[in-house]
Amino acid sequence: MFSVFCCPVGPYFKGGMQPVNFTVSDYDRAAPYGTGGVKVGGNYAASLLPHEQAVKKGFADCIYLDPATHTKIEEVGAANFFGITKDNKFVTPKSPSILPSITKYSLMHIAKEYLGMEVEERDVYIDKLDEFVEAGACGTAAVITPIGGIEYKGKLHVFYSETEVGPITKKLYNTLVAIQLGDEKAPEGWIVEVK
């Protein structure tokens, strides 16, 4: 039996389209050469304790680093990370441990084709956050959650603002939602009428 289940949902993080802060976790979300890049329940079970600890410290969730070296950003809670560089590039991490997100790939397309930005899928080092002027988490549930700041080794790195959404992040969100609602022309094959 095949079924499709749909229901309306609210914002993934409390506060909606408002910047939230994250802390880098000492825990690994996925093992090297494990199931991190596959949509399985076990990937989420490992994040329950680190998420609880982050919330107790006043953060929305955790940033998980690569399990092999703990130097590169992989995911933001259960979402993908993206950053906007000072020279207007859309950058997102590349790793076999990252879930391939339709939302992330949609945003990469929108950044390139709608906003005229250069797009890079590459390593994003946690100690080089200052290359980004904006950052966000993206995924099915979050769509986009702006990242106000990331705490790493006791220091909070703030991107655009802890209280206001950056202009590029806002354009990305508005364009994607407009496509989803039919207010903006969708790329070929993105929207299919179900009969």
Backbone as a chain_set.jsonl record, in Angstrom:
{"seq": "MFSVFCCPVGPYFKGGMQPVNFTVSDYDRAAPYGTGGVKVGGNYAASLLPHEQAVKKGFADCIYLDPATHTKIEEVGAANFFGITKDNKFVTPKSPSILPSITKYSLMHIAKEYLGMEVEERDVYIDKLDEFVEAGACGTAAVITPIGGIEYKGKLHVFYSETEVGPITKKLYNTLVAIQLGDEKAPEGWIVEVK", "coords": {"N": [[0.841, -1.177, 0.0], [0.539, 2.196, -0.831], [0.696, 5.436, 0.405], [0.008, 8.925, 0.753], [0.588, 11.4, 3.062], [-0.537, 14.427, 4.237], [-0.27, 17.494, 6.002], [-0.898, 20.688, 7.494], [1.756, 22.648, 8.869], [3.419, 24.473, 11.48], [6.046, 26.899, 12.156], [9.295, 25.414, 12.51], [11.101, 26.057, 14.552], [10.512, 27.798, 17.588], [9.053, 30.986, 17.375], [9.132, 31.45, 14.702], [10.05, 32.986, 11.619], [12.51, 34.157, 12.688], [15.755, 35.098, 13.792], [17.722, 32.62, 15.44], [19.864, 31.254, 17.985], [22.581, 28.891, 17.998], [24.469, 26.171, 19.415], [27.643, 24.591, 19.286], [27.882, 21.133, 19.265], [29.439, 18.59, 21.281], [28.899, 16.05, 20.747], [28.514, 13.466, 18.242], [26.475, 13.427, 15.389], [26.326, 11.559, 13.424], [28.062, 8.555, 12.443], [31.355, 8.132, 10.998], [31.199, 7.021, 7.655], [28.714, 5.982, 8.124], [25.144, 5.985, 8.623], [24.401, 8.609, 8.223], [23.764, 10.09, 5.917], [21.323, 9.164, 5.115], [17.77, 8.883, 5.277], [16.821, 7.83, 8.097], [15.407, 6.608, 11.169], [17.262, 6.238, 13.254], [19.196, 8.22, 12.921], [18.084, 10.429, 14.069], [17.591, 9.753, 16.706], [20.069, 9.849, 17.97], [20.395, 12.531, 18.308], [18.774, 13.493, 20.301], [19.555, 13.808, 23.1], [21.781, 15.716, 22.909], [20.301, 17.866, 21.808], [18.485, 18.435, 23.885], [20.299, 19.256, 25.869], [21.362, 21.557, 24.651], [19.099, 23.232, 24.512], [18.598, 23.596, 27.229], [20.74, 25.215, 27.812], [19.932, 27.511, 26.631], [19.847, 27.685, 23.856], [18.608, 27.207, 20.472], [19.139, 24.783, 19.23], [21.63, 22.307, 18.269], [24.782, 22.589, 16.546], [26.25, 20.264, 14.499], [29.404, 18.821, 14.049], [31.734, 17.412, 11.633], [32.151, 13.901, 11.985], [34.671, 12.711, 11.805], [36.859, 14.582, 12.011], [35.999, 16.747, 13.506], [36.043, 19.431, 12.699], [34.587, 20.603, 10.698], [31.472, 22.019, 9.736], [28.527, 20.118, 9.669], [25.643, 19.526, 10.041], [22.696, 21.311, 11.2], [21.119, 20.759, 13.942], [18.443, 18.9, 12.924], [18.579, 19.814, 10.381], [19.895, 21.256, 7.283], [22.863, 23.264, 6.807], [23.47, 26.607, 5.682], [25.424, 29.307, 4.364], [25.95, 32.784, 3.697], [28.353, 34.437, 1.951], [30.702, 37.206, 2.306], [31.247, 38.094, -0.238], [28.94, 37.538, -1.612], [28.22, 34.777, -2.084], [26.433, 31.703, -2.057], [26.811, 29.227, 0.213], [27.105, 25.845, 1.132], [27.577, 22.978, 3.228], [29.427, 20.042, 2.15], [29.285, 16.616, 2.346], [29.419, 13.075, 2.898], [27.927, 12.354, 5.07], [25.785, 14.032, 5.36], [22.323, 14.624, 5.142], [20.74, 14.504, 2.007], [19.1, 17.235, 1.094], [16.038, 18.268, -0.244], [15.048, 20.815, 0.087], [17.418, 22.278, 0.544], [18.71, 21.919, -1.96], [16.839, 23.136, -3.57], [17.028, 25.775, -2.651], [19.657, 26.302, -3.408], [19.355, 26.331, -6.182], [17.558, 28.489, -6.446], [19.13, 30.565, -5.391], [21.153, 30.716, -7.342], [19.782, 30.878, -9.908], [17.623, 32.691, -9.593], [18.492, 34.755, -7.91], [20.991, 35.318, -8.869], [23.408, 34.511, -7.705], [26.635, 33.108, -6.915], [27.104, 29.655, -6.31], [28.233, 27.343, -3.915], [29.067, 24.102, -2.936], [30.7, 22.774, -0.426], [33.471, 22.162, 1.917], [32.868, 23.515, 5.144], [34.373, 25.231, 7.471], [34.436, 25.268, 11.01], [35.994, 27.069, 12.4], [36.151, 29.213, 10.728], [34.024, 30.988, 10.558], [33.753, 33.679, 10.179], [33.76, 34.254, 7.495], [31.211, 34.415, 6.638], [28.329, 36.472, 6.248], [25.693, 36.126, 6.641], [23.656, 33.422, 7.833], [21.975, 30.241, 7.851], [19.585, 27.654, 8.738], [18.228, 24.989, 6.929], [15.509, 23.047, 5.675], [12.984, 20.475, 5.327], [11.033, 20.773, 7.409], [11.881, 23.137, 8.684], [12.045, 24.964, 6.602], [13.414, 27.726, 6.109], [15.429, 28.679, 8.74], [16.698, 31.463, 10.148], [20.042, 31.89, 11.262], [21.115, 33.428, 14.061], [23.421, 33.477, 15.7], [26.348, 31.438, 16.394], [27.544, 29.483, 18.964], [30.762, 28.641, 19.891], [33.289, 26.987, 21.494], [32.852, 28.555, 23.795], [32.509, 31.127, 22.816], [30.356, 33.417, 21.184], [29.599, 33.658, 17.875], [28.254, 36.094, 15.94], [26.163, 36.507, 13.139], [24.465, 38.171, 10.711], [22.504, 39.451, 12.403], [21.157, 39.136, 15.713], [18.534, 39.593, 16.015], [17.26, 40.422, 13.673], [16.323, 39.343, 10.38], [18.571, 38.564, 7.796], [19.029, 40.241, 4.594], [19.457, 38.621, 2.235], [18.835, 36.041, 3.096], [16.162, 36.482, 3.676], [15.169, 37.034, 1.084], [15.641, 34.563, -0.172], [13.957, 32.868, 1.323], [11.406, 34.092, 0.9], [11.172, 33.817, -1.893], [11.229, 30.991, -2.265], [8.931, 30.206, -0.806], [6.991, 31.622, -2.23], [7.112, 30.291, -4.675], [6.246, 27.762, -3.845], [3.614, 28.37, -3.126], [2.55, 29.117, -5.517], [2.688, 31.726, -6.348], [4.907, 32.648, -7.585], [6.593, 31.939, -10.601], [7.368, 28.608, -11.084], [10.353, 26.6, -11.461], [10.8, 24.355, -14.242], [9.144, 21.305, -13.832], [9.019, 21.392, -11.049], [6.555, 21.732, -9.834], [3.764, 19.71, -9.773], [0.648, 18.82, -10.942], [-1.655, 16.994, -9.132], [-3.876, 14.487, -9.935]], "CA": [[0.0, 0.0, 0.0], [1.261, 3.472, -0.88], [-0.169, 6.556, 0.792], [0.64, 10.23, 0.948], [-0.036, 12.054, 4.202], [-0.21, 15.858, 4.236], [-0.932, 18.308, 7.019], [-0.222, 21.982, 7.666], [2.633, 22.728, 10.039], [3.92, 25.802, 11.817], [7.51, 26.999, 12.13], [10.008, 24.347, 13.214], [11.607, 26.632, 15.783], [9.634, 28.781, 18.204], [9.341, 32.354, 16.954], [8.968, 31.588, 13.255], [11.17, 33.491, 10.801], [13.335, 35.025, 13.518], [17.054, 34.468, 14.039], [17.938, 31.897, 16.691], [21.262, 30.904, 18.202], [22.906, 27.482, 18.119], [25.745, 25.871, 20.04], [28.309, 23.43, 18.686], [27.807, 19.963, 20.14], [30.584, 17.684, 21.359], [28.406, 14.756, 20.278], [28.424, 13.238, 16.802], [25.148, 13.069, 14.899], [26.477, 10.371, 12.584], [29.387, 7.944, 12.45], [31.985, 8.117, 9.675], [30.755, 5.925, 6.798], [27.492, 5.437, 8.715], [23.86, 6.242, 7.961], [24.087, 10.039, 8.312], [23.225, 10.628, 4.681], [20.107, 8.433, 4.771], [16.635, 9.265, 6.125], [16.445, 6.733, 8.985], [15.102, 7.053, 12.523], [18.449, 6.235, 14.114], [19.916, 9.49, 12.811], [17.448, 11.422, 14.932], [17.709, 9.307, 18.093], [21.358, 10.302, 18.507], [20.38, 13.982, 18.516], [17.832, 13.88, 21.354], [20.259, 14.312, 24.285], [22.447, 16.995, 22.619], [19.279, 18.9, 21.641], [17.997, 18.78, 25.23], [21.365, 20.017, 26.546], [21.444, 22.871, 24.006], [17.932, 24.021, 24.928], [18.823, 23.96, 28.64], [21.718, 26.318, 27.823], [19.309, 28.685, 26.025], [19.998, 27.676, 22.4], [17.532, 26.534, 19.742], [19.579, 23.41, 18.946], [23.085, 22.114, 18.127], [25.512, 22.437, 15.293], [27.059, 19.048, 14.537], [30.604, 18.847, 13.217], [32.011, 16.132, 10.981], [32.561, 12.949, 13.011], [36.069, 12.278, 11.676], [37.852, 15.57, 12.443], [35.358, 17.775, 14.345], [36.486, 20.76, 12.253], [33.709, 21.109, 9.639], [30.033, 21.975, 10.002], [27.76, 19.182, 8.855], [24.211, 19.83, 10.091], [22.163, 22.179, 12.252], [20.032, 19.923, 14.439], [18.029, 17.972, 11.867], [18.493, 20.611, 9.148], [21.142, 21.569, 6.588], [23.425, 24.602, 7.037], [23.959, 27.407, 4.556], [25.959, 30.612, 4.723], [26.11, 33.771, 2.626], [29.669, 35.049, 2.152], [30.83, 38.658, 2.112], [31.236, 38.376, -1.678], [27.632, 37.155, -2.151], [28.122, 33.376, -2.504], [25.628, 30.793, -1.246], [27.7, 28.105, 0.518], [26.533, 24.81, 1.979], [28.561, 21.899, 3.401], [29.38, 18.812, 1.345], [29.779, 15.483, 3.121], [28.562, 11.892, 2.748], [27.125, 12.191, 6.29], [24.7, 15.008, 5.375], [21.122, 14.234, 4.412], [20.526, 15.31, 0.796], [17.847, 17.949, 1.333], [15.381, 18.9, -1.383], [14.977, 22.25, 0.394], [18.749, 22.841, 0.298], [18.963, 21.974, -3.4], [15.934, 24.164, -4.101], [17.627, 27.084, -2.326], [20.843, 26.461, -4.254], [18.842, 26.711, -7.503], [17.005, 29.85, -6.335], [20.259, 31.49, -5.226], [21.847, 30.857, -8.625], [18.947, 31.245, -11.047], [16.718, 33.799, -9.296], [19.215, 35.857, -7.263], [22.249, 35.549, -9.573], [24.538, 34.281, -6.814], [27.475, 31.925, -7.115], [26.742, 28.636, -5.333], [29.314, 26.395, -3.63], [28.852, 23.007, -1.995], [32.098, 22.511, -0.065], [33.741, 22.135, 3.356], [32.623, 24.754, 5.89], [35.141, 25.041, 8.708], [33.847, 25.943, 12.169], [36.849, 28.177, 12.843], [36.171, 30.253, 9.691], [32.664, 31.529, 10.458], [33.774, 35.108, 9.816], [33.591, 34.442, 6.048], [29.78, 34.535, 6.36], [27.599, 37.624, 6.783], [24.394, 35.573, 7.017], [23.646, 31.962, 7.884], [20.661, 29.7, 8.141], [19.31, 26.23, 8.709], [17.152, 24.76, 5.96], [15.025, 21.682, 5.59], [11.553, 20.321, 5.089], [10.244, 21.358, 8.498], [12.313, 24.503, 8.998], [12.134, 25.763, 5.376], [14.644, 28.424, 6.49], [15.515, 29.309, 10.055], [17.909, 32.285, 10.179], [20.937, 31.692, 12.41], [21.63, 34.682, 14.615], [24.801, 33.248, 16.091], [26.789, 30.087, 16.743], [28.501, 29.442, 20.071], [31.811, 27.639, 19.712], [34.35, 27.145, 22.501], [32.507, 29.619, 24.734], [32.361, 32.435, 22.164], [29.231, 33.478, 20.258], [29.84, 34.366, 16.613], [26.989, 36.602, 15.41], [26.193, 36.751, 11.698], [23.837, 39.456, 10.363], [21.878, 40.038, 13.586], [20.45, 38.186, 16.568], [17.115, 39.969, 16.082], [16.694, 40.69, 12.349], [16.674, 38.413, 9.31], [19.404, 39.174, 6.763], [18.301, 40.484, 3.349], [19.553, 37.5, 1.29], [18.051, 34.962, 3.696], [14.755, 36.868, 3.499], [14.837, 36.851, -0.337], [15.605, 33.124, -0.427], [12.733, 32.352, 1.94], [10.227, 34.623, 0.201], [11.103, 33.236, -3.237], [10.853, 29.583, -2.162], [7.534, 30.118, -0.376], [6.172, 32.109, -3.345], [7.055, 29.188, -5.646], [5.397, 26.722, -3.255], [2.222, 28.83, -3.116], [2.12, 29.411, -6.874], [2.755, 33.167, -6.601], [6.118, 32.861, -8.401], [6.703, 30.85, -11.582], [8.266, 27.548, -10.628], [11.177, 25.959, -12.491], [10.174, 23.207, -14.922], [9.121, 20.048, -13.1], [8.946, 21.554, -9.604], [5.166, 21.62, -9.374], [3.015, 18.746, -10.567], [-0.749, 18.728, -10.545], [-2.055, 15.63, -8.784], [-5.282, 14.285, -10.345]], "C": [[0.891, 1.246, 0.0], [0.289, 4.569, -0.481], [0.655, 7.813, 0.942], [-0.13, 10.937, 2.053], [0.407, 13.51, 4.229], [-0.948, 16.56, 5.378], [-0.19, 19.635, 7.133], [0.635, 21.965, 8.931], [3.038, 24.173, 10.265], [5.427, 25.815, 11.734], [8.163, 25.914, 12.983], [10.542, 24.84, 14.552], [10.648, 27.702, 16.273], [10.03, 30.183, 17.745], [9.246, 32.556, 15.461], [10.224, 32.075, 12.565], [11.937, 34.558, 11.572], [14.672, 34.331, 13.744], [17.102, 33.788, 15.405], [19.416, 31.505, 16.767], [21.423, 29.402, 18.415], [24.244, 27.334, 18.824], [26.341, 24.631, 19.377], [28.324, 22.297, 19.705], [29.123, 19.19, 20.134], [30.197, 16.295, 20.866], [28.46, 14.686, 18.751], [26.995, 12.866, 16.454], [25.214, 11.763, 14.118], [27.904, 9.853, 12.691], [30.013, 8.056, 11.068], [31.562, 6.861, 8.911], [29.502, 5.232, 7.347], [26.259, 5.814, 7.914], [23.466, 7.723, 7.981], [23.435, 10.62, 7.078], [21.936, 9.964, 4.229], [19.001, 8.814, 5.762], [16.185, 8.05, 6.932], [16.281, 7.261, 10.411], [16.307, 7.143, 13.43], [19.246, 7.526, 14.053], [19.358, 10.53, 13.775], [17.568, 11.052, 16.403], [18.986, 9.839, 18.732], [21.367, 11.793, 18.824], [19.508, 14.416, 19.694], [18.525, 14.469, 22.588], [20.998, 15.622, 23.988], [21.451, 18.141, 22.436], [18.779, 19.373, 23.003], [19.027, 19.633, 25.978], [21.485, 21.426, 25.965], [20.302, 23.776, 24.46], [18.076, 24.469, 26.382], [19.81, 25.12, 28.769], [21.174, 27.578, 27.143], [19.443, 28.786, 24.515], [18.832, 26.937, 21.753], [17.874, 25.066, 19.503], [21.096, 23.414, 18.8], [23.54, 22.242, 16.686], [26.351, 21.171, 15.466], [28.216, 19.18, 13.568], [30.839, 17.467, 12.608], [32.586, 15.154, 12.001], [34.031, 12.543, 12.946], [37.055, 13.278, 12.275], [37.318, 16.63, 13.403], [35.823, 19.18, 13.99], [35.51, 21.41, 11.274], [32.247, 20.979, 10.043], [29.394, 20.946, 9.078], [26.292, 19.569, 8.873], [23.877, 20.718, 11.271], [20.949, 21.45, 12.812], [19.702, 18.897, 13.375], [17.925, 18.681, 10.519], [19.871, 20.789, 8.52], [21.57, 22.996, 6.902], [23.675, 25.294, 5.706], [24.481, 28.729, 5.104], [26.055, 31.491, 3.487], [27.422, 34.505, 2.897], [29.628, 36.56, 1.904], [30.796, 39.026, 0.637], [30.036, 37.732, -2.377], [27.575, 35.748, -2.752], [27.221, 32.628, -1.521], [26.472, 29.541, -1.043], [26.984, 27.128, 1.441], [27.534, 23.66, 2.08], [28.333, 20.714, 2.476], [30.022, 17.707, 2.168], [28.872, 14.277, 2.88], [27.671, 11.648, 3.97], [25.923, 13.131, 6.346], [23.52, 14.484, 4.57], [20.974, 15.108, 3.175], [19.135, 15.952, 0.86], [17.296, 18.579, 0.059], [15.297, 20.414, -1.157], [16.318, 22.921, 0.118], [19.011, 22.973, -1.204], [18.039, 22.979, -4.088], [16.503, 25.553, -3.854], [18.884, 27.344, -3.147], [20.417, 26.923, -5.651], [18.318, 28.151, -7.484], [18.125, 30.877, -6.214], [20.933, 31.765, -6.568], [20.96, 31.469, -9.704], [18.045, 32.455, -10.812], [17.464, 35.019, -8.738], [20.578, 36.134, -7.889], [23.493, 35.351, -8.73], [25.381, 33.105, -7.289], [27.142, 30.942, -5.999], [27.902, 27.663, -5.171], [28.841, 25.357, -2.62], [30.248, 22.502, -1.653], [32.243, 22.412, 1.451], [33.491, 23.513, 3.96], [33.259, 24.568, 7.262], [34.579, 25.894, 9.845], [34.7, 27.12, 12.641], [36.967, 29.283, 11.789], [34.774, 30.836, 9.471], [32.641, 32.977, 10.002], [33.713, 35.338, 8.307], [32.125, 34.672, 5.685], [29.171, 35.77, 7.01], [26.174, 37.243, 7.181], [24.53, 34.065, 7.061], [22.246, 31.494, 8.217], [20.667, 28.189, 8.176], [18.162, 26.032, 7.739], [16.792, 23.292, 5.911], [13.522, 21.659, 5.428], [10.726, 21.023, 6.15], [10.596, 22.82, 8.735], [12.104, 25.466, 7.837], [13.439, 26.544, 5.49], [14.466, 28.954, 7.907], [16.803, 30.127, 10.061], [18.736, 31.984, 11.434], [21.46, 33.054, 12.843], [23.099, 34.536, 14.952], [25.062, 31.787, 16.403], [27.815, 30.206, 17.864], [29.481, 28.299, 19.83], [32.946, 27.956, 20.666], [34.104, 28.372, 23.379], [32.316, 30.997, 24.134], [31.211, 32.379, 21.171], [29.617, 34.301, 19.036], [28.493, 34.777, 16.055], [27.166, 36.906, 13.927], [25.556, 38.113, 11.423], [23.293, 40.164, 11.603], [21.253, 38.923, 14.411], [18.951, 38.465, 16.598], [16.467, 40.195, 14.724], [17.199, 39.674, 11.33], [17.484, 39.161, 8.254], [18.665, 39.286, 5.438], [18.344, 39.32, 2.346], [18.72, 36.323, 1.801], [16.564, 35.228, 3.498], [14.305, 36.663, 2.051], [14.727, 35.364, -0.689], [14.303, 32.522, 0.091], [11.497, 32.795, 1.168], [10.06, 34.013, -1.182], [10.654, 31.786, -3.182], [9.378, 29.434, -1.781], [6.596, 30.593, -1.494], [6.039, 31.036, -4.431], [6.111, 28.096, -5.125], [3.917, 27.1, -3.313], [1.686, 29.154, -4.505], [2.118, 30.887, -7.217], [3.948, 33.549, -7.474], [6.212, 31.683, -9.357], [7.765, 29.852, -11.122], [9.141, 27.052, -11.771], [10.461, 24.725, -13.044], [10.283, 21.95, -14.064], [9.003, 20.164, -11.596], [7.536, 21.341, -9.058], [4.417, 20.716, -10.328], [1.59, 18.683, -10.041], [-1.099, 17.259, -10.305], [-3.538, 15.49, -9.112], [-5.81, 13.001, -9.771]], "O": [[1.869, 1.325, 0.743], [-0.832, 4.616, -0.987], [1.852, 7.762, 1.224], [-1.354, 11.058, 1.988], [1.605, 13.792, 4.242], [-2.102, 16.25, 5.673], [1.016, 19.695, 6.894], [0.277, 21.343, 9.931], [3.002, 24.993, 9.347], [6.03, 24.84, 11.286], [7.65, 25.545, 14.04], [10.452, 24.141, 15.562], [10.046, 28.423, 15.478], [11.214, 30.522, 17.731], [9.275, 33.691, 14.984], [11.33, 31.636, 12.882], [12.003, 35.715, 11.158], [14.72, 33.108, 13.874], [16.589, 34.312, 16.394], [20.114, 31.435, 15.755], [20.533, 28.732, 18.939], [25.056, 28.259, 18.831], [25.612, 23.732, 18.958], [28.726, 22.48, 20.854], [29.827, 19.14, 19.126], [31.063, 15.461, 20.6], [28.451, 15.708, 18.065], [26.372, 12.07, 17.156], [24.28, 10.961, 14.145], [28.833, 10.604, 12.988], [29.297, 8.076, 10.067], [31.57, 5.763, 9.467], [29.258, 4.056, 7.074], [26.312, 5.948, 6.691], [22.296, 8.045, 7.773], [22.634, 11.549, 7.179], [21.495, 10.165, 3.098], [19.268, 9.04, 6.942], [15.282, 7.324, 6.517], [16.929, 8.23, 10.807], [16.376, 8.025, 14.285], [19.904, 7.893, 15.026], [20.085, 11.409, 14.24], [17.64, 11.933, 17.259], [18.986, 10.233, 19.899], [22.253, 12.268, 19.534], [19.504, 15.595, 20.049], [18.119, 15.526, 23.071], [20.855, 16.571, 24.759], [21.72, 19.265, 22.86], [18.666, 20.575, 23.243], [18.672, 20.61, 26.638], [21.689, 22.386, 26.709], [20.517, 24.951, 24.758], [17.716, 25.596, 26.724], [19.733, 25.909, 29.711], [21.865, 28.595, 27.08], [19.187, 29.844, 23.941], [18.153, 26.141, 22.401], [16.998, 24.203, 19.567], [21.765, 24.384, 19.154], [22.775, 22.029, 15.745], [27.071, 21.023, 16.453], [28.043, 19.594, 12.421], [30.224, 16.482, 13.016], [33.43, 15.543, 12.808], [34.58, 12.076, 13.943], [37.988, 12.879, 12.971], [38.098, 17.335, 14.043], [35.98, 20.027, 14.87], [35.58, 22.615, 11.035], [31.833, 19.97, 10.614], [29.672, 20.901, 7.88], [25.737, 19.91, 7.828], [24.659, 20.862, 12.211], [19.867, 21.511, 12.229], [20.561, 18.116, 12.966], [17.25, 18.191, 9.613], [20.89, 20.506, 9.15], [20.736, 23.841, 7.226], [24.045, 24.653, 4.722], [24.047, 29.206, 6.152], [26.222, 30.999, 2.371], [27.585, 35.124, 3.948], [28.659, 37.102, 1.372], [30.373, 40.126, 0.279], [30.092, 37.419, -3.566], [26.961, 35.542, -3.798], [27.245, 32.883, -0.317], [26.815, 28.862, -2.011], [26.339, 27.531, 2.409], [28.262, 23.391, 1.124], [27.207, 20.421, 2.074], [31.155, 17.839, 2.631], [27.67, 14.447, 2.677], [26.758, 10.823, 3.912], [25.121, 13.047, 7.276], [23.685, 13.968, 3.464], [21.07, 16.331, 3.275], [18.122, 15.273, 0.696], [17.992, 19.325, -0.63], [15.455, 21.196, -2.094], [16.364, 24.002, -0.469], [19.479, 24.013, -1.666], [18.423, 23.6, -5.079], [16.468, 26.41, -4.737], [19.146, 28.482, -3.537], [21.049, 27.804, -6.234], [18.6, 28.933, -8.391], [18.083, 31.929, -6.851], [21.244, 32.912, -6.89], [21.333, 32.456, -10.338], [17.735, 33.177, -11.761], [17.122, 36.161, -9.044], [21.256, 37.081, -7.491], [24.528, 35.957, -9.005], [24.889, 32.216, -7.985], [26.921, 31.353, -4.86], [28.487, 27.211, -6.156], [28.283, 25.698, -1.577], [30.907, 21.876, -2.484], [31.265, 22.559, 2.184], [33.848, 24.538, 3.379], [32.742, 23.836, 8.106], [34.286, 27.077, 9.669], [34.173, 28.068, 13.224], [37.787, 30.189, 11.933], [34.39, 31.139, 8.341], [31.627, 33.454, 9.493], [33.625, 36.484, 7.866], [31.82, 35.075, 4.562], [29.453, 36.081, 8.167], [25.528, 37.946, 7.958], [25.404, 33.491, 6.411], [21.439, 32.231, 8.782], [21.602, 27.532, 7.717], [17.219, 26.823, 7.725], [17.639, 22.415, 6.079], [12.871, 22.703, 5.397], [9.816, 21.787, 5.826], [9.712, 23.647, 8.96], [11.993, 26.672, 8.058], [14.474, 26.076, 5.016], [13.465, 29.599, 8.221], [17.892, 29.556, 9.987], [18.191, 31.841, 12.528], [22.154, 33.739, 12.092], [23.926, 35.355, 14.55], [24.142, 31.005, 16.642], [28.812, 30.919, 17.746], [29.089, 27.155, 19.599], [33.498, 29.056, 20.65], [35.027, 29.133, 23.67], [31.996, 31.944, 24.853], [31.091, 31.422, 20.406], [29.925, 35.488, 19.145], [27.669, 33.922, 15.728], [28.171, 37.48, 13.509], [26.085, 39.127, 11.878], [23.585, 41.339, 11.829], [20.866, 37.886, 13.872], [18.181, 37.672, 17.141], [15.24, 40.166, 14.622], [18.337, 39.209, 11.4], [17.121, 40.27, 7.862], [17.756, 38.497, 5.18], [17.346, 39.066, 1.672], [17.993, 35.688, 1.037], [15.798, 34.314, 3.19], [13.2, 36.179, 1.805], [13.822, 34.961, -1.419], [13.634, 31.762, -0.61], [10.645, 31.976, 0.822], [8.941, 33.723, -1.604], [9.792, 31.378, -3.961], [8.662, 28.626, -2.371], [5.52, 30.024, -1.679], [4.977, 30.891, -5.035], [5.283, 27.573, -5.871], [3.065, 26.238, -3.526], [0.498, 29.434, -4.659], [1.603, 31.273, -8.266], [3.99, 34.644, -8.034], [5.941, 30.547, -8.968], [8.901, 30.217, -10.815], [8.72, 27.079, -12.927], [9.616, 24.134, -12.372], [11.371, 21.577, -13.626], [8.895, 19.145, -10.913], [7.358, 20.831, -7.953], [4.432, 20.925, -11.541], [1.363, 18.513, -8.843], [-0.87, 16.401, -11.158], [-4.362, 16.269, -8.633], [-6.968, 12.654, -9.999]]}, "num_chains": 1, "name": "protein.A"}
